[in-house]
Amino acid sequence: MIEGYHRLSRQAQLELLSEVTGVGVATLAKLPIDAVRQQQIENYLTDFRVPEGIAVNFKVNGREHVVPMVTEEPSVIAAASNGAKLVCQAGGFQAHSKRLMRGQLLMNTKTSIEVSQWVVDHQKHLLEVANAAHPSMQKRGGGALKIMPRPLSATQLSVDLLVDTKEAMGANTINTMLEALKTEFEMEGIAVEMAILSNLADQALTTVTCTIPETVIDSAVAQKIADASEFAQIDPYRAATHNKGIMNGIDAVVMATGNDWRAIESGAHAFAARDGQYRGLSTWQIVDQQLQGQLVVPLPVATVGGSIGINEQAQLNLELLQIDSANQLAEVIGAVGLAQNLAALKAIVTEGIQHGHMRLQAKSLLLEHGLPATKLNEAVPRLLKEPRIDAAHAQKIIEQMRKKDLDE
């Protein structure tokens, strides 16, 4: 066990880390550091870099966007761009969103009926208490709007607070309000076990739709996409992979804009299981001989607050997106998720998911095994012609190219 690590100087931390891991102090000392990031988290070591790219072809509510995406996974940005291109040819995505966040006061009580009635009778006062705890949110046109009891069992009760957090995700705001309410409840002799934000933001839903005619996607392929979508509604094993593909796109934009991707992930998957069975977040169906897609997902993203203000890259990415509000950001992110899903399903039901991945996989393998990036244009076609695209064949090609360079 290591005690007091956080109190050590950086040099002492590196020396201790070297002692317990065997990694040399000189190696650790070469790691770059950032003064701002150093204050952002505990026991800071260095920054972990993830590539950022741009997805193109997105038209959402008649407005075109380039979309920054942060991901280490090959093919994600290409798939999003390809899916968006198909939808753009059909007029683009339509999207709308709403924005209320939920906080919970959770309690065990044998008088849940009486407590529930007390909450109903004192709604106005309780909302005043909540808003007084964070008055700046109300000044910006938001704030606590509704408080309501929700019985969970005969002896368990959740009192839910709905808050308009405007451009912020609002976790700190809501938790501050809840703690003020907890004190108010306890002054009335009502014990509150927990006061905490919920990440199932089912009052902050973004809905994205698109309609694609058979002139853009062949009717036979469109029917296969609709059939594939149905499997994700009835089989949780398929739904998990279906939704993972959607989140490939969503998470990449959430990360690029400095938002909390863990909160978005947990909320999305909880929402996917809202009726007791885990289902696909998107649906595709044939209506009037056209392929219609819809994605409904909680996206309580922000343009201010959290670490966004100290993340220069996130601020630049928000500028690149050319969005005017957190709602518009959510709508673009939702469109990326639906585009990603369309591209994945189309690939699966036609040439197979691996076909489009292979060139990108070949590049990754060659780079991983030491090929200079300047040699990729020559090496990738050679690897694609091999019987298998794997480490052994990548190493063989690299060795052949090195030998050729030496001979020359």
C-alpha positions in Angstrom: 0.0 0.0 0.0 1.2 3.5 -0.8 0.3 6.2 1.6 0.7 10.0 1.2 1.6 9.8 -2.5 -0.4 12.9 -3.3 1.7 14.9 -0.7 5.1 14.1 -2.4 6.9 16.5 -4.7 6.8 15.5 -8.4 10.4 14.2 -8.3 9.6 12.1 -5.2 6.6 10.7 -6.9 8.6 9.7 -9.9 11.2 8.1 -7.7 8.6 6.1 -5.8 6.9 5.1 -9.0 10.2 3.9 -10.4 10.8 1.9 -7.2 7.5 0.1 -7.3 7.3 -0.5 -11.1 10.9 -0.9 -12.3 10.4 1.9 -14.9 13.5 4.2 -14.8 13.2 7.6 -13.3 14.9 9.1 -16.4 12.1 7.5 -18.6 9.4 8.9 -16.4 11.0 12.3 -16.2 10.8 12.6 -20.0 7.0 12.5 -19.9 5.6 15.9 -20.9 3.6 17.8 -18.3 1.0 20.6 -18.5 0.6 23.1 -15.7 -3.2 23.4 -16.1 -3.8 19.6 -16.4 -1.5 19.1 -13.4 -4.1 21.0 -11.3 -7.1 19.3 -13.0 -6.7 15.8 -11.6 -5.0 14.0 -8.6 -1.6 12.4 -8.7 -0.9 13.8 -12.2 1.7 12.0 -14.3 1.3 13.2 -17.9 -1.3 13.8 -20.7 -2.5 10.7 -22.6 -2.9 11.6 -26.2 -5.8 10.4 -28.4 -6.1 11.4 -32.1 -8.6 13.9 -33.3 -10.1 14.0 -36.8 -12.9 15.8 -38.6 -16.1 14.1 -39.9 -17.7 15.8 -42.8 -20.9 15.9 -44.8 -23.2 16.6 -41.8 -26.3 18.7 -42.4 -28.6 19.0 -39.4 -31.8 21.1 -39.5 -30.6 22.6 -42.8 -27.3 23.7 -41.4 -23.9 22.2 -42.5 -21.3 21.2 -39.9 -17.8 19.8 -39.8 -17.5 17.7 -36.7 -14.4 17.2 -34.6 -14.1 13.6 -33.2 -11.6 12.3 -30.7 -11.1 8.5 -31.0 -8.3 6.0 -31.2 -10.4 3.5 -33.2 -9.8 3.3 -37.0 -12.8 3.7 -39.3 -15.1 5.5 -36.9 -14.6 8.9 -38.5 -14.8 7.5 -42.0 -18.0 5.6 -41.2 -19.6 8.7 -39.7 -18.7 10.8 -42.8 -20.0 8.1 -45.1 -23.3 7.7 -43.3 -23.7 11.5 -43.2 -23.0 11.7 -46.9 -25.9 9.3 -47.6 -28.2 11.3 -45.5 -27.0 14.6 -46.9 -27.9 13.4 -50.4 -31.5 12.9 -49.0 -31.7 16.4 -47.4 -29.9 15.9 -44.1 -30.9 15.1 -40.5 -33.8 16.6 -38.6 -33.3 17.0 -34.9 -34.8 18.4 -31.8 -33.9 18.3 -28.1 -35.2 19.2 -24.7 -33.2 19.9 -21.6 -34.2 19.2 -18.0 -31.9 17.4 -15.6 -33.0 15.3 -12.7 -31.7 15.1 -9.1 -32.9 12.7 -6.4 -33.5 12.8 -2.7 -33.6 9.2 -1.7 -35.0 8.0 1.6 -36.1 5.0 3.6 -39.3 5.8 5.4 -42.3 4.1 6.9 -44.3 7.2 6.2 -43.8 7.6 2.4 -47.4 8.5 1.8 -47.2 11.3 4.4 -43.8 12.5 3.1 -45.1 12.5 -0.5 -48.1 14.6 0.5 -45.8 17.0 2.4 -43.7 17.5 -0.8 -46.8 18.1 -2.9 -48.2 20.6 -0.4 -44.8 22.5 -0.1 -43.7 22.4 -3.8 -43.5 26.2 -4.1 -41.4 26.6 -1.0 -39.1 23.7 -1.8 -38.4 25.1 -5.3 -37.6 28.5 -3.7 -35.1 26.7 -1.4 -33.5 24.9 -4.3 -33.2 28.1 -6.4 -31.9 30.1 -3.5 -29.0 27.6 -3.2 -27.9 28.4 -6.7 -29.5 31.8 -7.7 -27.3 32.4 -10.8 -28.9 29.6 -12.7 -32.3 31.2 -12.3 -30.9 34.5 -13.3 -29.8 32.9 -16.6 -33.4 31.8 -17.3 -33.1 28.3 -15.8 -33.3 26.8 -12.4 -35.4 24.3 -10.5 -38.8 24.0 -12.1 -40.5 21.0 -10.6 -40.2 18.7 -7.5 -42.3 15.6 -7.1 -42.4 12.4 -5.0 -41.9 9.0 -6.8 -42.5 5.9 -4.6 -40.0 3.1 -5.2 -41.5 0.6 -2.7 -43.6 0.5 0.4 -40.8 2.0 2.4 -38.5 3.7 -0.2 -39.1 7.0 -1.8 -37.4 9.2 -4.4 -38.2 12.9 -4.4 -37.2 14.1 -7.9 -36.1 17.6 -8.7 -36.1 18.8 -12.3 -33.8 21.6 -13.2 -33.2 23.6 -16.4 -29.4 23.9 -16.4 -29.2 26.1 -19.6 -25.8 25.8 -21.3 -24.2 23.7 -18.4 -24.5 20.0 -17.8 -25.3 21.1 -14.3 -24.1 18.3 -12.0 -22.6 20.7 -9.4 -25.6 23.0 -9.6 -28.1 20.2 -9.0 -26.1 18.6 -6.2 -25.9 22.0 -4.5 -29.7 22.4 -4.7 -30.3 18.9 -3.5 -28.1 19.3 -0.4 -30.0 22.5 0.5 -33.2 20.5 0.1 -31.8 17.7 2.2 -31.3 20.2 5.1 -34.8 21.5 4.6 -36.2 17.9 4.8 -34.2 17.1 7.9 -35.5 20.2 9.6 -38.9 18.7 9.2 -37.7 15.5 10.7 -37.5 13.6 7.4 -34.3 11.7 7.1 -32.7 11.7 3.6 -30.2 9.0 2.8 -28.8 10.3 -0.4 -29.0 13.6 -2.4 -27.5 13.2 -5.8 -27.9 13.9 -9.5 -29.2 11.1 -11.8 -27.4 10.4 -15.0 -30.5 8.9 -16.5 -31.5 12.1 -18.2 -34.8 11.1 -19.7 -36.0 14.7 -19.6 -33.0 15.7 -21.7 -33.7 13.7 -24.8 -32.4 14.4 -28.3 -34.4 12.9 -31.2 -32.7 12.7 -34.6 -34.5 11.5 -37.8 -33.7 11.0 -41.5 -35.5 9.8 -44.5 -33.5 8.2 -47.4 -35.1 7.4 -50.8 -34.3 4.3 -52.8 -32.4 6.5 -55.2 -29.7 6.9 -52.5 -29.9 3.4 -50.9 -31.1 0.5 -53.0 -34.5 -0.8 -51.7 -33.1 -4.3 -51.1 -30.3 -2.9 -49.0 -32.7 -0.6 -47.2 -34.9 -3.6 -46.3 -31.9 -5.4 -44.9 -31.0 -2.4 -42.8 -34.6 -2.3 -41.4 -34.4 -6.0 -40.7 -31.1 -5.6 -38.9 -32.5 -2.8 -36.8 -35.3 -5.1 -35.6 -32.9 -7.6 -34.2 -31.5 -4.9 -31.9 -35.0 -4.4 -30.6 -35.6 -8.0 -29.6 -32.2 -9.4 -28.7 -30.0 -7.7 -26.1 -26.9 -9.4 -27.4 -27.3 -7.7 -30.8 -28.5 -4.5 -29.1 -25.3 -4.1 -27.1 -23.2 -4.1 -30.3 -25.7 -2.0 -32.2 -25.5 0.7 -29.4 -21.7 0.4 -29.1 -21.5 1.5 -32.8 -23.8 4.5 -32.1 -21.7 5.4 -29.1 -18.5 5.2 -31.2 -19.7 8.4 -32.8 -21.4 10.0 -29.9 -18.5 9.5 -27.5 -16.0 10.9 -30.0 -17.7 14.2 -30.2 -18.5 14.3 -26.5 -14.8 13.9 -25.8 -13.8 16.5 -28.4 -16.0 19.1 -26.8 -14.8 18.5 -23.3 -18.0 16.9 -22.0 -18.4 13.9 -19.6 -18.5 10.8 -21.9 -19.0 8.5 -18.8 -22.2 10.3 -17.9 -23.4 10.2 -21.5 -22.6 6.4 -21.7 -24.3 5.5 -18.5 -27.4 7.5 -19.4 -27.7 6.1 -22.9 -27.4 2.5 -21.8 -29.9 3.0 -18.9 -32.3 4.6 -21.3 -31.9 1.7 -23.7 -33.2 -0.6 -20.9 -36.0 1.7 -19.7 -38.8 -0.9 -20.3 -36.9 -3.7 -18.6 -35.2 -5.1 -21.7 -32.0 -3.7 -23.2 -32.8 -2.5 -26.8 -31.2 -0.6 -29.7 -31.3 3.2 -29.3 -32.1 3.6 -33.0 -34.7 2.2 -35.3 -34.9 1.9 -39.0 -38.0 1.0 -41.0 -39.4 1.2 -44.5 -42.2 3.8 -44.9 -43.6 4.7 -48.3 -40.7 2.9 -50.0 -38.2 5.1 -48.1 -35.8 4.1 -45.3 -36.6 6.1 -42.2 -34.2 6.2 -39.3 -34.7 7.6 -35.8 -32.4 7.9 -32.8 -33.7 8.9 -29.3 -31.0 9.3 -26.7 -30.3 11.4 -23.6 -27.6 13.9 -24.4 -27.2 16.4 -21.5 -24.1 18.0 -23.0 -22.8 21.4 -22.2 -20.9 24.3 -23.8 -19.8 25.8 -20.5 -18.9 24.6 -17.1 -16.9 21.6 -15.9 -13.5 21.5 -17.4 -14.6 23.0 -20.7 -13.5 26.5 -19.8 -9.8 25.4 -19.2 -9.7 23.0 -22.1 -8.4 25.1 -25.1 -8.9 22.2 -27.5 -12.5 21.8 -26.5 -13.1 25.5 -27.0 -11.6 25.4 -30.4 -13.7 22.3 -31.3 -16.9 24.1 -30.2 -15.9 26.9 -32.5 -15.3 24.5 -35.4 -18.7 23.0 -34.9 -20.4 26.4 -35.3 -23.1 25.7 -32.8 -25.1 28.3 -30.9 -26.3 26.4 -27.9 -26.0 23.2 -25.9 -29.2 21.9 -27.5 -27.8 22.4 -30.9 -24.6 20.6 -29.8 -26.7 17.7 -28.6 -28.5 17.6 -32.0 -25.3 17.4 -34.0 -23.9 14.7 -31.6 -27.1 12.7 -32.1 -26.8 13.1 -35.9 -23.3 11.6 -35.6 -24.6 8.7 -33.7 -27.3 8.0 -36.3 -24.9 8.4 -39.2 -22.5 6.0 -37.5 -25.3 3.5 -37.1 -26.4 3.8 -40.7 -22.9 3.2 -42.0 -22.3 0.2 -39.7 -25.6 -1.5 -40.6 -25.2 -0.9 -44.3 -21.7 -2.5 -44.1 -22.9 -5.4 -42.1 -25.7 -6.3 -44.4 -23.7 -5.9 -47.6 -19.9 -6.5 -47.8 -19.5 -7.2 -44.1 -18.1 -5.0 -41.4 -14.4 -6.1 -41.9 -14.2 -5.0 -45.5 -14.0 -1.3 -44.7 -11.9 -1.9 -41.7 -9.1 -3.8 -43.4 -7.1 -0.9 -44.9 -7.2 1.0 -41.7 -6.3 -2.1 -39.7 -3.4 -2.7 -42.1 -2.1 0.9 -41.4 -2.3 0.4 -37.6 -0.5 -2.9 -37.7 2.3 -1.6 -39.8 2.8 1.5 -37.6 2.6 -0.7 -34.5 5.5 -2.8 -35.8 7.8 0.0 -36.6 7.1 1.1 -40.1 7.8 4.8 -40.7 4.6 6.7 -41.7 6.3 7.8 -44.9 6.3 4.2 -46.1 2.6 3.5 -45.6 1.6 4.2 -49.2 3.9 1.4 -50.4 3.3 -1.1 -47.5 -0.5 -1.0 -47.1 -1.3 -2.3 -50.6 1.2 -5.1 -50.1 -0.2 -6.2 -46.8 -3.8 -6.1 -48.2 -2.7 -8.7 -50.8 -1.4 -11.1 -48.1 -3.6 -14.1 -47.2 -4.1 -12.6 -43.7 -3.7 -9.1 -42.3 -1.9 -9.9 -39.0 1.2 -9.1 -37.1 3.3 -11.8 -38.7 2.5 -10.7 -42.3 3.0 -7.0 -41.3 6.5 -7.8 -39.9 7.4 -9.8 -43.0 6.6 -6.9 -45.3 8.5 -4.4 -43.0 11.6 -6.7 -43.1 11.3 -7.0 -46.9 11.2 -3.3 -47.3 14.1 -2.7 -44.9 16.2 -5.3 -46.8 15.3 -3.6 -50.1 16.4 -0.2 -48.7 19.7 -1.6 -47.5 20.4 -3.2 -50.9 19.8 0.1 -52.6 
